[in-house]
Amino acid sequence: MARFLKNRDQTAGLPPGSLIFVGQRKTDVPILRMIDYDGETLREETVADSDVLRPCLTSDSTSWLNVDGLHDAEVMRRVGDAFAIPSLVLEDIVNTGHRPKLEEYPDLLFTTLKMLSLDEEENRIQAEQLSCVLTGKCLITFQEQPGDVFDPVRDRIRRQSGRLRQRGPDYLLYALLDRVFENYLKVVEVLGERIEEFDEEVLDDPSAELLEEINAYRREMAYIRKAVRPAREIALKLVRTENGLVADETLPFLRDLLDLAEQVSDAVEIYREMLGDHLNSYNMAVSNRLNDVMKFLTIFATIFIPLSFLAGVYGMNFEVMPELRYPYGYFILLGFMACVAIGMLLYFRKKKWL
């Protein structure tokens, strides 16, 4: 399946709000995990029936529901009904190729973006869609498969002390987005270490394998940029939001999130420019090497022009030619040809052509 665009043929012609999964199925059965907490209590469980989710809407505690697996339309519909999620939002959630964005509704806030990971064996970026729906006391997150970067957040929730247990779901949303952006920066830094090593290699050994590796990193950085640029827009919109679901106390942390997003975006652009510079340096190094070869061949051919002339003259089969029967004519001609060659080399050196 294409990395930059998903095939949406199965949704063509369908009405808006149709729950048609777009993407690659990564888990067999959706898993619903609930964490309900406040300053004093904590309840963590795997949910089998979406009906048990309804009390979360009226409780005073903060609830975090995480759904792993987006392919089951019935499960998505039940979760949507339980939290009154609009059908258009559900349609965007099950479309794993959707562009990261933030949408505000009167009673909920919806955002979707990409979580990135680095496959170190193939040196390839893997992306998973993360969708978040923020309501008054609940945060619902949707992922394509189990496994994410949120274990530190879960550990902070399990510890009774800390700011996270005292704040609402808006602060929880900030904490999750902060982890996503920190992971962006980590992935970019890992790739950046290798990109910076290209400086010396491009000048010392501009091989075809190095060119292939540079182009591979350019593709990966373009893929990261596709996720990071709109994610930065999400952070900017969160800072500027006037939605009542985001408390004023959370805004300073969202501004810090925006700073992190700017840092990630700057790092991506810097390394993209570096890769472009490496490619230009590679082409220049190859061109210089080719020029050196052509320079040598040109000088070599230029030296042999007069030598070939002399050899051609005395190679003609006329019976009467000066010095043709001279006993030492062959050696004299070779010596004269050697002097011509040496003289031309000295002249090229004087002109700094060598």
N, C-alpha and C positions, 0 to 999 in steps of 0.2 A: 504494500500500500504506500502511496505517495506520502512523503514526510511533510511537505508544505501545504498540500491541499488534500482533503478527503473526498472520496467518491460519494457523491450525493444522488446518484441515479435513483436509489430506492425511495427518495423523498420527492422526486419530481412530480408535479401535478397534484400533490396532496394539499389539503387545506392547512392553514397556519395552526400550530398547536398540536399537530399529530406527533405521537410518541413513537418515532422511528429511530432506532439506534443507528448511529453513523460512526463507524470506527471498527477497531479490532477487538473482538471479545477476549478478555484477559483473565476472566475467572468464571467458574462454572455456576456458582450460586451466589447471589448477592448476600452480603453480610451487613447487618445493622447493629452498630455498637452505640450504646448510650452511656454518657457520663453526666450525672446530675449532681450538682454541688452548690454549697454556699460556704460561709465562713466556718461552720461547725460540722456539717455532714457531707458525706461523699457516697454516692451510689454509682457503681460501674457494672454494666451487664450487657449481654448480647440479647437483642430484641428479636423475637420471632414474629410477633403480631403487631402491625402498625397501630392497632386500637389502643395499645398501652401508651402510645405517644401523646394522646390528646390531653391527659392531665398536665403535661409539661407546659401547655399554653397558659394555664391559669396558676401554676405554682409560683412561689416567691423565689425559688432557687433558680440557678442558671443551668440550662441543659444544653449538652452538645451531642447531637446525633450525627454519626458518621456512617455513610452508606458506601460500601465497597462493591462495585459492580453496577453498571448502568444499562445492561442489555435487557433486563426483565421489565417490560412495559407495565405489567400489573403491579409489581412492587413500587415502581416509580409513581404510578397513579395513586396508590394507597398512601404513600408518603406525601404526595402533593395534596391529597384531600385532607389529610390530618393537619397539615400546617397551612392550608389555604394558599398554596403556591399556584400562581397563574399558569395556564397551559402553555403560554408562549415561553415562560421561564423554563418549564420542564422540557420543552422542545430544545431549547439551547443547551440544557444540561446533558441530554442524551446525544447531542451532536459533539463528538470529541474533537472535531476539526474547527470548532468555533473560535473566532478571534477573541482574545481576552478583552473583557469590557466590564463596566460597572453600570448598573441600572437601578434607579430609585423608584419605589412605589410608596403609596401612602402608609402601608403597614408592613413593608419589608424592604430589604436592600439586597440586591443580587449582584454577585460578581463571579466571573469565571476567568481563570488564567491557567498557565502551564507550570507544572512542577518538573524540573529537569534533574537528570542523573547522568553520570558518565560511565559508560561501559568501558572499563579500562582494557579489557582483552581486545576489543575491536576498535578502541579509541573513538567511540561514536556516542553522540548525545542521544539519550532517550527522553521522551517527553510524555507526561501523563496529565490529563486535564483534571483540574480541581475546580469545583463549583461550590460557592458558599451562599447560603440564604440566611440572612439575619432578620430575626423577628424581635418582638419585645423582650422575651426571656429565653429565647432559644437560638442556637446556631446550628444549621444543618449543612454538613459538608458532603459532597459527592465525589468519589474517586473511582477510577477505572478498575483498580485492583488493590488488594491488601498490600500494605507496606508504604511508608511515607517518611517525611522528615520531621514528624510531629511528636516523636517520643520524648524529647526534652520538655515539650509543653505538657504532655500527659504526666510526666514526672513532677512538674511544678504544681499541677492540680492535685496530685496525690499527697503532696506535702501540705500540711494544714497552714503553715506560715507562708507568707508571700502575698504580693499584690493581686495575683491572678484569682485567688479564692475570694477576694473581697470585691471584685469588679464584676460587671455584667458581661453579656455575650459580645458587646461591641469591643471590649478589651480583649476578649478571647479571639475575635476575628483579627484584631491587630497582631496578637501573638502568633497566630498561624501565618499571616502574611509576612511577618518579620522573619519567620523561619524559612519561608519560600524564597525571600529575597536574599537572605544570608546564604542559602544553598546556591542561588544564582552566582553570587560572588565567589563561592568556593569552587564551583565548576569552571568559571572564567579564569580564576587564578591557576588552577591545575593546567588548563590549556595554555595559559599565558607563559608559564615556566618553559614549556617546550617551544613556544613561538619565539621567545627571546633568545633561545639557543640557535636559531636559524641565522643570526647575524654573521657569525664566523664561518659557518658551514657554507653559506651562499658564496662567500668570497674564496674559501679554500677549495671546495669541491662541489661545484654546481652540477650535480649529476641529475639524470632523469628521475631517479628515485626520490631525490630531494624535491624536485618540482612537483611530483605526484603528492608528496606529503604536504607541501605548502598548499596545494589546491584542496586537499582533503580538509585541512584546518580552516581554509576559507569557507568551505561549505558548512562546517560545524559552527563557525562564528556567525554565519548568516542565519543559521537555524536558531541559535541562541538569541540573536537580535530580533528575530520574528516574535519571540516570546517576551523579551525584556522591554522593548519599546512600548507596546500597549500596556504592559504591567506598570510601567512608570506612570502612564496616564491614569491608571486606576488609583495609585497612591496620591496623585495630584487631586483627583476628584474627591477622594475621601477627606483630604485636608480642607477642601472648600465646601464640603457638604453642609447643608443646614437641616438635614434630616434629623428628626427627634430621636431616632434609634441610636444615634451616635452621641454619647454624652460629651459635654464640654471638657470633662476631666480627661477624656481619651484623646483629644485633639493634639496636645503636645507630643504624645507618643506617635500619632499619625504623621506629624511633621518630621519626627526622627525617621519614620519609615520612608518618607519622601526623600530624605537625605541619602538613605541607603540605596533607594531606587536610582537616584541620580549618580551615585558612585558606581553602581553596577553598569548603568547605561554608558557612563564615561569610559569605564574599563573596556567594555565591548567595542566602542568606537575606536579607542586607542589601539587595541590589538587588531582590529580590522585594517586600520591604516598601516600598522606595522607589517601585516601580511601583504598588503599592496606594495609597500616599500621593498619587502623581501622579494616579491615577484619581479619588480623593476630591477632590483640589484641582480637577481638571477639572470634576467635577460641581458643586462649589461655585461655581466661576467662571461656569459656564453658568447656574446657578440665580440667582446675583447679577445677571448680565446680564439674565435674564428678569425678575427683580424690578424692575430699573431701568426696563425697558420698560413693565411693568405699572404701575409708579409714575407714569411720564409719562402713560400713557393714562388712568389713573384721575384724575389732576389735570386733564388736558385735558377729560375728560368732566364732572368736577365743576364746572369753570368754566362750561361751556356749559349746565348745567342751568338756572340762573336766566336766562341769556340766551335759551335756548329758550323758557322760560316767558313772558318779556316779548314775544318775537317771536310766540309763539302767541296771546297775548292780543290784541295789536294786529293780528293777522292774521285775526281773526274778522270775519265779513261782516255785522255788525249795522249798521243805518243810524244808530242813535243811540249814539254812544260819546264819552266826554269826550276832548277834544283831537284828535278824529279829523280835523277840518277845520282845525286850527290850522296856519298857514303854515310854522312852523318845528318842527312836532311830530316830523317824521322825524329831523331832526338832533339834536333834544333827546334822543330815544329812543336814537340811536346813541351819543351822548355818555354818557348814563346807563349804557348797557350796557358801555361802555369803562371807566367808573369802577368798576362792579361787578367786572369782570374783573381790573382792576389791584388793587383792594382785596383780592380773594381771593388773588391772588398774593403781596401783601405779608403777608397773614395766614399763608399757608402758609410763607413764609420765616421769619416770626417764630417759628413753631412748629417750625422746622428740618425741615419736611417736604420742602424743596427743597434 
